[in-house]
């Protein structure tokens, strides 16, 4: 009996080691394919250079839909299809203009209308400027902002290691600033760009209006110009005026699509694991890191599986979400259909924090899965992508949480230090993506999807 | 007695927790200073833009000596001084020229003479080309290379996660290629640039000759041109010729210096902890990542201590080594003087793998220190710089190993993915350094030096 127990134990250990051995061999193959014969970099080049900016509702967004559908068909995925949806359609129009005015001196500064903003009157707005750091300060100033432009100038907190935390701490100025300023009678809003660095690129991004509150135009200003404006205001105060002009507009909602490619599960085809990024991008650049990298990595995961003839047990679905940037309609539609069709979703992973060196994965509100996934750290350590931590996943996945109870939501977590240098700015171009960093991300995501496919989420 | 034991245990735990608490507070302060009021980035800008390339023996190298000495004096370090040494003095001369020749067609390609190489004859060299991947293949070809140019074209192994491993696997072509080719009668050597990426920048670097073996000129060729040349050779073979011309020369050894700044130890001033980088750089760019970042980070460590009024127990020494790139004379001189003066060195750390996001530290052949340092991982984890691993330290520290028995040698280990994109090429410029990544490195090194100062190496 004792002998049998020992033997059983040895057998268990051996099979466990063998399984782990085969897992580490499999992960090695994912990295080999991604690094030696990867397609993600050239696919990203095409998306950035042949298509380019692709804001929801634009012609380029439609081109990106057609291109990614054809790409996945050409790769021979088992099923490639579209999910129809309606998206907001906002256009920037002519390039914005802005000056700081001191007496007879006009100093041009670089701004960019915030997505969703209304235009200024055709002659632009010229007004005194009130600088504030936050909504509390704005409220304490109160009615004195009437007829003026409110200048939100709270910078990122440089002390925060994760730049997404710094972004979270500053971004309400952009999203909610126009509403709070309009409540007090301001005529326009200028927001310091959401970035760590001091340069001359304005960073656009979404903003909201509120029913019952007057809509006023809102724009981002480059950090360099924000520092200049702040300095001028501190010296000359009410003698300083700002002029800005933008002629952006919101058109009727447009027809668009999520794009989906699948490899059918060999054991449980009805169980689904989703891996995705978003296809739309802001209009100022090429949407390279945001989120061309997530899109091309997601497609690469399925391509790697096919190249290696790996047959997943569950259906693996690459999803190119539409309209993450200014509406999240793609994420909402995906969740709505998942619920409507009673789909069994095991997990969903999004890559939407850039194509930088992978550090790990964040698991959203799922402590059991977090503990389970943490057992795989030793497999991920050779590639230094073993930070398995609690945290948010991806914006497009949010609606799945209530639509598909029990689904585990995962965020791909690359190094965050450079992301906000280029985020939503004219510098988010292909040239700022490093080939190896992008490829390592694709292989890391493939590894995570493989492990979930094989060992589940608990 | 039992009560006393329990009490003693509780007391020990409490003081240990307090010590850890104060350590985490101290590390947080290092990062705050580096990120919020750091000088490393602006110092690097000066070194790159106001001084620029600074190969040993050049006027710029001397300017860098004077600048870094004055900088540390201005910061009020306790002692700032120079160590005199003689360095090799090699000059590139006029820009190189090279063509692939096919019949009447000449295709210009980009090359750069390797450091230490002799010139070609004034009219250049024109010869048939023999492509090889390694020395074994070269030897198997044997005397057939006589009168020809040997083209070493073994690329980096993309599969290796750490790009320094890929570099190690390829760099013997650059260092030893001319000797091996000359032994068989070749008239020149062209080496594929030591990089992962395919672009048009040749990457220079050191090469050696050997007594008794004819010296032949050697140059690096861009990876793009290497691919083209290889393709031409595969199609047209002996009909393809290469022309190249360079007029570099080696002048007599020149006087130069290591530059050293110290904060005197408050408890054990005779015990020394060294933190350094190298001041010299290749001549094609600004030596930003190689190794302006190591230099400015090392100075920043001492500056951070001063700003925070932190009094180290041991003497902390920032060392700007001279001549890492083509001679290692600075490292040799530093070790020689340490031995001669019977200095007590506890540890030495070098930052010479670029100013990228910090990942951790490598400890060279010191398992006891490795185990000891590993106890600090929890303090480094909030900054994701907790990879404490066995590995090589830095080239400049090598000579200390025998000169100062017992010294612990440490390498600062940033993310390696982008390093060889720019290494020794015209793209190693200030613009390719990210401010936060650089600053995080400085704070990480300060943290490690602080912990060694406080808790020793075992």
Interface residues (C-beta under 8 A of the other chain):
Chain A: X31 X32 X35 X36 X158 X159 X161 X163 X196 X197 X357 X359 X382 X383 X384 X387 X415 X417 X418 X421 X434 X435 X436 X437 X440
Chain B: X31 X32 X35 X36 X158 X159 X161 X163 X196 X197 X357 X359 X382 X383 X384 X387 X415 X417 X418 X421 X434 X435 X436 X437 X440
